[in-house]
């Protein structure tokens, strides 16, 4: 008599067949064909993704919840692949991951090489020590050190500021990069850097964790968008857009924004337009 398959084998078989049907019917991206969803993230961008306590092995945060929701929607197992921010997009080329979700902005240059789907609206701000009342606008950073997370669009913002300062005959900003958002905030706290440039989400979270120690003297105003990046494929991009739109319309995003104390309008826009 042949032995019956174990419950675990049976469950995995059902899940695999269900996902295969979803892909064939156009309801899931092709990169989920093996029943898994590998997502590259830097893991140091609270409240988007971070380790809540020293020594934790499981990440938490708004984007972690988004990843889990996508995996559930596509009936696959999520796996987080952690690396330095600047290595995330190249990890798509090396097939190390299927998606990059790590507070990474949608930019024209990045979209030349990868597909990107916007899902979160945010703004860039300047953060200083609360003890430093002399810095009120970017031009006040002339001749001072600014700490930035490596590989981010903040480096471009600082570069544009330097072009402006030099044109005005002023000293440029000295730029020092670090591998994580928490590292740059630490440089500001200890007085090694006069300021950093980061997102309003991170600034608000850090300020709540360090009451009275940080200041946000300047906002760059225009909103930009965090995106989900993937290898170029019109079909896969369409499936990700559809999944994000469904999360907007169902109220799932709204619940997550409330959970992580994020602005209620952060996901209130048409995905395909960004």
C-alpha positions as YAML, in Angstrom:
chain: A
units: angstrom
residues:
- id: 1
  name: UNK
  ca: [0.00, 0.00, 0.00]
- id: 2
  name: UNK
  ca: [1.32, 3.39, -0.93]
- id: 3
  name: UNK
  ca: [1.81, 5.82, 1.95]
- id: 4
  name: UNK
  ca: [-0.19, 9.02, 1.94]
- id: 5
  name: UNK
  ca: [1.71, 12.30, 1.64]
- id: 6
  name: UNK
  ca: [2.39, 14.09, 4.91]
- id: 7
  name: UNK
  ca: [0.23, 17.14, 5.80]
- id: 8
  name: UNK
  ca: [3.23, 19.43, 5.21]
- id: 9
  name: UNK
  ca: [3.94, 18.04, 1.74]
- id: 10
  name: UNK
  ca: [0.24, 18.22, 0.90]
- id: 11
  name: UNK
  ca: [0.01, 21.85, 2.06]
- id: 12
  name: UNK
  ca: [3.10, 22.86, 0.07]
- id: 13
  name: UNK
  ca: [1.74, 21.09, -3.02]
- id: 14
  name: UNK
  ca: [-1.60, 22.88, -2.74]
- id: 15
  name: UNK
  ca: [0.14, 26.24, -2.24]
- id: 16
  name: UNK
  ca: [2.43, 25.67, -5.23]
- id: 17
  name: UNK
  ca: [-0.44, 24.62, -7.48]
- id: 18
  name: UNK
  ca: [-2.54, 27.57, -6.32]
- id: 19
  name: UNK
  ca: [0.28, 30.00, -7.08]
- id: 20
  name: UNK
  ca: [0.93, 28.38, -10.46]
- id: 21
  name: UNK
  ca: [-2.74, 28.82, -11.36]
- id: 22
  name: UNK
  ca: [-2.60, 32.46, -10.23]
- id: 23
  name: UNK
  ca: [0.40, 33.13, -12.49]
- id: 24
  name: UNK
  ca: [-1.16, 31.37, -15.48]
- id: 25
  name: UNK
  ca: [-4.40, 33.31, -15.00]
- id: 26
  name: UNK
  ca: [-2.50, 36.60, -14.79]
- id: 27
  name: UNK
  ca: [-3.19, 37.20, -11.10]
- id: 28
  name: UNK
  ca: [0.39, 37.00, -9.79]
- id: 29
  name: UNK
  ca: [3.82, 38.15, -11.05]
- id: 30
  name: UNK
  ca: [6.02, 35.61, -12.80]
- id: 31
  name: UNK
  ca: [8.80, 36.06, -10.22]
- id: 32
  name: UNK
  ca: [6.60, 34.22, -7.69]
- id: 33
  name: UNK
  ca: [6.59, 31.05, -9.81]
- id: 34
  name: UNK
  ca: [8.69, 29.08, -7.30]
- id: 35
  name: UNK
  ca: [6.29, 29.84, -4.47]
- id: 36
  name: UNK
  ca: [8.48, 32.45, -2.78]
- id: 37
  name: UNK
  ca: [8.90, 36.23, -2.70]
- id: 38
  name: UNK
  ca: [12.43, 37.47, -2.03]
- id: 39
  name: UNK
  ca: [12.60, 41.14, -1.12]
- id: 40
  name: UNK
  ca: [15.81, 43.11, -0.67]
- id: 41
  name: UNK
  ca: [15.80, 45.75, 2.06]
- id: 42
  name: UNK
  ca: [18.34, 47.73, 4.07]
- id: 43
  name: UNK
  ca: [16.54, 47.13, 7.36]
- id: 44
  name: UNK
  ca: [17.58, 50.44, 8.97]
- id: 45
  name: UNK
  ca: [14.80, 52.85, 8.06]
- id: 46
  name: UNK
  ca: [12.26, 53.08, 10.90]
- id: 47
  name: UNK
  ca: [9.30, 53.10, 10.94]
- id: 48
  name: UNK
  ca: [9.38, 51.62, 7.42]
- id: 49
  name: UNK
  ca: [11.59, 48.64, 8.28]
- id: 50
  name: UNK
  ca: [13.83, 48.08, 11.30]
- id: 51
  name: UNK
  ca: [14.79, 45.80, 14.18]
- id: 52
  name: UNK
  ca: [12.78, 46.93, 17.22]
- id: 53
  name: UNK
  ca: [15.38, 45.79, 19.77]
- id: 54
  name: UNK
  ca: [19.12, 45.00, 19.73]
- id: 55
  name: UNK
  ca: [19.65, 41.35, 18.89]
- id: 56
  name: UNK
  ca: [16.28, 40.91, 17.16]
- id: 57
  name: UNK
  ca: [16.35, 38.65, 14.12]
- id: 58
  name: UNK
  ca: [12.91, 39.51, 12.76]
- id: 59
  name: UNK
  ca: [12.32, 42.90, 11.17]
- id: 60
  name: UNK
  ca: [9.19, 44.99, 11.73]
- id: 61
  name: UNK
  ca: [7.76, 48.13, 10.18]
- id: 62
  name: UNK
  ca: [5.26, 49.51, 7.68]
- id: 63
  name: UNK
  ca: [7.07, 48.13, 4.64]
- id: 64
  name: UNK
  ca: [7.52, 44.72, 6.28]
- id: 65
  name: UNK
  ca: [3.74, 44.60, 6.69]
- id: 66
  name: UNK
  ca: [3.33, 45.59, 3.03]
- id: 67
  name: UNK
  ca: [5.69, 42.78, 1.97]
- id: 68
  name: UNK
  ca: [3.74, 40.25, 4.03]
- id: 69
  name: UNK
  ca: [0.46, 41.50, 2.57]
- id: 70
  name: UNK
  ca: [1.76, 41.12, -1.00]
- id: 71
  name: UNK
  ca: [3.02, 37.61, -0.25]
- id: 72
  name: UNK
  ca: [-0.37, 36.64, 1.18]
- id: 73
  name: UNK
  ca: [-2.15, 38.10, -1.85]
- id: 74
  name: UNK
  ca: [0.03, 36.05, -4.20]
- id: 75
  name: UNK
  ca: [-0.03, 32.96, -1.95]
- id: 76
  name: UNK
  ca: [3.76, 32.75, -1.54]
- id: 77
  name: UNK
  ca: [6.29, 32.74, 1.29]
- id: 78
  name: UNK
  ca: [8.09, 36.08, 1.90]
- id: 79
  name: UNK
  ca: [11.83, 36.20, 2.56]
- id: 80
  name: UNK
  ca: [13.74, 39.38, 3.47]
- id: 81
  name: UNK
  ca: [17.25, 39.73, 2.05]
- id: 82
  name: UNK
  ca: [19.11, 42.40, 4.03]
- id: 83
  name: UNK
  ca: [21.95, 44.47, 2.56]
- id: 84
  name: UNK
  ca: [23.43, 47.97, 2.33]
- id: 85
  name: UNK
  ca: [21.13, 50.47, 0.67]
- id: 86
  name: UNK
  ca: [23.48, 51.08, -2.26]
- id: 87
  name: UNK
  ca: [23.58, 47.34, -3.03]
- id: 88
  name: UNK
  ca: [19.81, 46.85, -3.20]
- id: 89
  name: UNK
  ca: [19.06, 47.62, -6.85]
- id: 90
  name: UNK
  ca: [22.12, 45.71, -8.16]
- id: 91
  name: UNK
  ca: [20.70, 42.72, -6.26]
- id: 92
  name: UNK
  ca: [17.87, 42.62, -8.80]
- id: 93
  name: UNK
  ca: [20.43, 42.17, -11.59]
- id: 94
  name: UNK
  ca: [22.12, 39.30, -9.75]
- id: 95
  name: UNK
  ca: [18.74, 37.59, -9.12]
- id: 96
  name: UNK
  ca: [19.37, 37.87, -5.37]
- id: 97
  name: UNK
  ca: [15.86, 39.19, -4.93]
- id: 98
  name: UNK
  ca: [12.60, 39.67, -6.81]
- id: 99
  name: UNK
  ca: [11.69, 43.09, -5.42]
- id: 100
  name: UNK
  ca: [13.38, 45.98, -3.64]
- id: 101
  name: UNK
  ca: [11.25, 47.62, -0.95]
- id: 102
  name: UNK
  ca: [13.29, 49.85, 1.33]
- id: 103
  name: UNK
  ca: [12.14, 53.46, 1.36]
- id: 104
  name: UNK
  ca: [13.69, 53.93, -2.07]
- id: 105
  name: UNK
  ca: [12.49, 56.89, -4.14]
- id: 106
  name: UNK
  ca: [11.13, 56.69, -7.67]
- id: 107
  name: UNK
  ca: [13.55, 58.53, -9.97]
- id: 108
  name: UNK
  ca: [13.88, 58.81, -13.75]
- id: 109
  name: UNK
  ca: [17.43, 57.44, -13.67]
- id: 110
  name: UNK
  ca: [16.41, 54.34, -11.73]
- id: 111
  name: UNK
  ca: [13.45, 53.74, -14.04]
- id: 112
  name: UNK
  ca: [15.79, 53.57, -17.02]
- id: 113
  name: UNK
  ca: [17.08, 50.23, -15.72]
- id: 114
  name: UNK
  ca: [14.30, 48.89, -13.49]
- id: 115
  name: UNK
  ca: [10.52, 48.96, -13.29]
- id: 116
  name: UNK
  ca: [9.15, 50.86, -10.31]
- id: 117
  name: UNK
  ca: [5.69, 51.17, -8.77]
- id: 118
  name: UNK
  ca: [5.01, 54.08, -6.41]
- id: 119
  name: UNK
  ca: [3.07, 53.25, -3.24]
- id: 120
  name: UNK
  ca: [3.96, 55.88, -0.60]
- id: 121
  name: UNK
  ca: [4.07, 59.70, -0.73]
- id: 122
  name: UNK
  ca: [6.71, 61.43, 1.40]
- id: 123
  name: UNK
  ca: [8.84, 64.58, 1.68]
- id: 124
  name: UNK
  ca: [12.54, 65.24, 2.26]
- id: 125
  name: UNK
  ca: [13.58, 67.22, 5.35]
- id: 126
  name: UNK
  ca: [16.75, 68.48, 6.99]
- id: 127
  name: UNK
  ca: [17.48, 67.27, 10.52]
- id: 128
  name: UNK
  ca: [19.81, 68.96, 13.02]
- id: 129
  name: UNK
  ca: [20.57, 68.69, 16.71]
- id: 130
  name: UNK
  ca: [18.06, 70.57, 18.85]
- id: 131
  name: UNK
  ca: [21.06, 72.34, 20.38]
- id: 132
  name: UNK
  ca: [21.95, 73.86, 17.01]
- id: 133
  name: UNK
  ca: [19.67, 76.85, 16.48]
- id: 134
  name: UNK
  ca: [21.90, 78.52, 13.86]
- id: 135
  name: UNK
  ca: [20.82, 76.27, 10.99]
- id: 136
  name: UNK
  ca: [17.42, 77.19, 9.58]
- id: 137
  name: UNK
  ca: [17.86, 76.58, 5.84]
- id: 138
  name: UNK
  ca: [20.22, 74.63, 3.54]
- id: 139
  name: UNK
  ca: [22.45, 77.66, 2.83]
- id: 140
  name: UNK
  ca: [23.31, 77.79, 6.55]
- id: 141
  name: UNK
  ca: [25.26, 74.54, 6.07]
- id: 142
  name: UNK
  ca: [28.00, 76.33, 4.11]
- id: 143
  name: UNK
  ca: [31.41, 75.12, 5.30]
- id: 144
  name: UNK
  ca: [29.86, 72.51, 7.63]
- id: 145
  name: UNK
  ca: [29.75, 68.69, 7.57]
- id: 146
  name: UNK
  ca: [26.57, 66.88, 6.49]
- id: 147
  name: UNK
  ca: [26.13, 63.14, 7.14]
- id: 148
  name: UNK
  ca: [24.16, 61.22, 4.50]
- id: 149
  name: UNK
  ca: [23.12, 57.62, 3.91]
- id: 150
  name: UNK
  ca: [25.20, 56.22, 1.04]
- id: 151
  name: UNK
  ca: [23.52, 55.54, -2.29]
- id: 152
  name: UNK
  ca: [20.46, 57.72, -1.63]
- id: 153
  name: UNK
  ca: [19.04, 60.67, -3.56]
- id: 154
  name: UNK
  ca: [20.08, 62.88, -0.62]
- id: 155
  name: UNK
  ca: [23.60, 62.91, -2.07]
- id: 156
  name: UNK
  ca: [22.20, 64.59, -5.19]
- id: 157
  name: UNK
  ca: [20.35, 67.17, -3.07]
- id: 158
  name: UNK
  ca: [23.56, 68.01, -1.21]
- id: 159
  name: UNK
  ca: [25.45, 68.18, -4.51]
- id: 160
  name: UNK
  ca: [22.96, 70.70, -5.92]
- id: 161
  name: UNK
  ca: [23.34, 72.77, -2.75]
- id: 162
  name: UNK
  ca: [27.11, 72.82, -3.22]
- id: 163
  name: UNK
  ca: [26.74, 74.04, -6.80]
- id: 164
  name: UNK
  ca: [24.59, 76.89, -5.52]
- id: 165
  name: UNK
  ca: [26.98, 77.77, -2.69]
- id: 166
  name: UNK
  ca: [30.03, 77.75, -4.95]
- id: 167
  name: UNK
  ca: [28.23, 79.97, -7.48]
- id: 168
  name: UNK
  ca: [27.58, 82.42, -4.63]
- id: 169
  name: UNK
  ca: [31.25, 82.39, -3.64]
- id: 170
  name: UNK
  ca: [30.53, 80.49, -0.40]
- id: 171
  name: UNK
  ca: [32.22, 77.44, 1.07]
- id: 172
  name: UNK
  ca: [30.63, 74.14, -0.03]
- id: 173
  name: UNK
  ca: [29.21, 71.56, 2.34]
- id: 174
  name: UNK
  ca: [31.52, 68.71, 3.35]
- id: 175
  name: UNK
  ca: [29.66, 65.44, 2.66]
- id: 176
  name: UNK
  ca: [30.32, 62.21, 4.60]
- id: 177
  name: UNK
  ca: [28.33, 59.07, 3.78]
- id: 178
  name: UNK
  ca: [27.39, 56.20, 6.09]
- id: 179
  name: UNK
  ca: [25.76, 52.81, 5.44]
- id: 180
  name: UNK
  ca: [22.50, 53.38, 7.36]
- id: 181
  name: UNK
  ca: [19.98, 56.02, 8.41]
- id: 182
  name: UNK
  ca: [20.61, 55.32, 12.10]
- id: 183
  name: UNK
  ca: [24.34, 55.94, 11.59]
- id: 184
  name: UNK
  ca: [23.80, 59.40, 10.12]
- id: 185
  name: UNK
  ca: [21.44, 60.41, 12.92]
- id: 186
  name: UNK
  ca: [24.11, 59.33, 15.40]
- id: 187
  name: UNK
  ca: [26.64, 61.66, 13.74]
- id: 188
  name: UNK
  ca: [24.22, 64.56, 14.25]
- id: 189
  name: UNK
  ca: [23.55, 63.62, 17.87]
- id: 190
  name: UNK
  ca: [27.24, 63.50, 18.82]
- id: 191
  name: UNK
  ca: [27.94, 66.79, 17.02]
- id: 192
  name: UNK
  ca: [30.23, 65.34, 14.36]
- id: 193
  name: UNK
  ca: [27.80, 66.44, 11.63]
- id: 194
  name: UNK
  ca: [25.83, 69.69, 11.56]
- id: 195
  name: UNK
  ca: [22.86, 68.05, 9.83]
- id: 196
  name: UNK
  ca: [21.53, 65.21, 7.74]
- id: 197
  name: UNK
  ca: [18.95, 65.00, 4.97]
- id: 198
  name: UNK
  ca: [16.34, 62.28, 5.25]
- id: 199
  name: UNK
  ca: [12.62, 61.54, 4.89]
- id: 200
  name: UNK
  ca: [9.90, 63.03, 7.05]
- id: 201
  name: UNK
  ca: [8.94, 59.49, 8.15]
- id: 202
  name: UNK
  ca: [12.38, 58.76, 9.57]
- id: 203
  name: UNK
  ca: [12.73, 62.22, 11.09]
- id: 204
  name: UNK
  ca: [9.39, 61.94, 12.88]
- id: 205
  name: UNK
  ca: [10.21, 58.48, 14.20]
- id: 206
  name: UNK
  ca: [13.68, 59.46, 15.43]
- id: 207
  name: UNK
  ca: [12.28, 62.59, 17.09]
- id: 208
  name: UNK
  ca: [9.69, 60.50, 18.95]
- id: 209
  name: UNK
  ca: [12.42, 58.10, 20.10]
- id: 210
  name: UNK
  ca: [14.77, 60.92, 21.13]
- id: 211
  name: UNK
  ca: [12.46, 63.60, 22.55]
- id: 212
  name: UNK
  ca: [13.99, 67.05, 22.65]
- id: 213
  name: UNK
  ca: [17.25, 65.99, 20.96]
- id: 214
  name: UNK
  ca: [16.51, 66.57, 17.27]
- id: 215
  name: UNK
  ca: [15.09, 69.44, 15.25]
- id: 216
  name: UNK
  ca: [13.53, 69.58, 11.77]
- id: 217
  name: UNK
  ca: [14.22, 73.19, 10.70]
- id: 218
  name: UNK
  ca: [13.59, 72.80, 6.97]
- id: 219
  name: UNK
  ca: [11.36, 70.80, 4.59]
- id: 220
  name: UNK
  ca: [12.18, 70.57, 0.91]
- id: 221
  name: UNK
  ca: [8.46, 70.83, 0.18]
- id: 222
  name: UNK
  ca: [7.65, 68.87, -2.96]
- id: 223
  name: UNK
  ca: [6.57, 65.31, -2.25]
- id: 224
  name: UNK
  ca: [8.33, 62.34, -3.78]
- id: 225
  name: UNK
  ca: [7.35, 58.70, -3.83]
- id: 226
  name: UNK
  ca: [8.79, 55.52, -2.40]
- id: 227
  name: UNK
  ca: [8.65, 52.74, -4.95]
- id: 228
  name: UNK
  ca: [8.70, 48.98, -5.30]
- id: 229
  name: UNK
  ca: [11.45, 48.13, -7.79]
- id: 230
  name: UNK
  ca: [11.71, 44.98, -9.92]
- id: 231
  name: UNK
  ca: [13.36, 43.71, -13.07]
- id: 232
  name: UNK
  ca: [11.75, 45.14, -16.19]
- id: 233
  name: UNK
  ca: [8.61, 43.24, -17.21]
- id: 234
  name: UNK
  ca: [5.40, 44.94, -18.26]
- id: 235
  name: UNK
  ca: [3.29, 42.04, -17.00]
- id: 236
  name: UNK
  ca: [4.93, 41.88, -13.58]
- id: 237
  name: UNK
  ca: [4.75, 45.65, -13.15]
- id: 238
  name: UNK
  ca: [1.04, 45.56, -13.94]
- id: 239
  name: UNK
  ca: [0.46, 42.88, -11.30]
- id: 240
  name: UNK
  ca: [2.30, 44.89, -8.64]
- id: 241
  name: UNK
  ca: [0.31, 48.01, -9.58]
- id: 242
  name: UNK
  ca: [-2.92, 46.05, -9.30]
- id: 243
  name: UNK
  ca: [-1.97, 44.66, -5.89]
- id: 244
  name: UNK
  ca: [-1.09, 48.11, -4.53]
- id: 245
  name: UNK
  ca: [-4.33, 49.60, -5.90]
- id: 246
  name: UNK
  ca: [-6.32, 46.83, -4.22]
- id: 247
  name: UNK
  ca: [-4.62, 47.55, -0.90]
- id: 248
  name: UNK
  ca: [-5.52, 51.24, -1.27]
- id: 249
  name: UNK
  ca: [-9.16, 50.58, -2.08]
- id: 250
  name: UNK
  ca: [-9.69, 47.88, 0.55]
- id: 251
  name: UNK
  ca: [-8.52, 50.09, 3.42]
- id: 252
  name: UNK
  ca: [-5.59, 47.77, 4.12]
- id: 253
  name: UNK
  ca: [-3.10, 50.60, 3.64]
- id: 254
  name: UNK
  ca: [-5.13, 52.88, 5.87]
- id: 255
  name: UNK
  ca: [-4.95, 50.38, 8.73]
- id: 256
  name: UNK
  ca: [-1.17, 50.05, 8.34]
- id: 257
  name: UNK
  ca: [-0.70, 53.84, 8.29]
- id: 258
  name: UNK
  ca: [-2.63, 54.08, 11.55]
- id: 259
  name: UNK
  ca: [-0.64, 51.21, 13.06]
- id: 260
  name: UNK
  ca: [2.69, 52.95, 12.36]
- id: 261
  name: UNK
  ca: [1.48, 56.48, 13.09]
- id: 262
  name: UNK
  ca: [2.12, 57.67, 9.52]
- id: 263
  name: UNK
  ca: [0.20, 60.45, 7.69]
- id: 264
  name: UNK
  ca: [-3.21, 59.18, 6.60]
- id: 265
  name: UNK
  ca: [-2.82, 60.56, 3.05]
- id: 266
  name: UNK
  ca: [0.57, 58.91, 2.39]
- id: 267
  name: UNK
  ca: [-0.95, 56.31, 0.05]
- id: 268
  name: UNK
  ca: [-3.73, 58.50, -1.32]
- id: 269
  name: UNK
  ca: [-2.85, 58.80, -5.02]
- id: 270
  name: UNK
  ca: [-3.33, 56.93, -8.30]
- id: 271
  name: UNK
  ca: [-0.55, 54.36, -8.52]
- id: 272
  name: UNK
  ca: [-0.32, 54.30, -12.33]
- id: 273
  name: UNK
  ca: [0.18, 58.07, -12.50]
- id: 274
  name: UNK
  ca: [3.44, 58.09, -10.53]
...
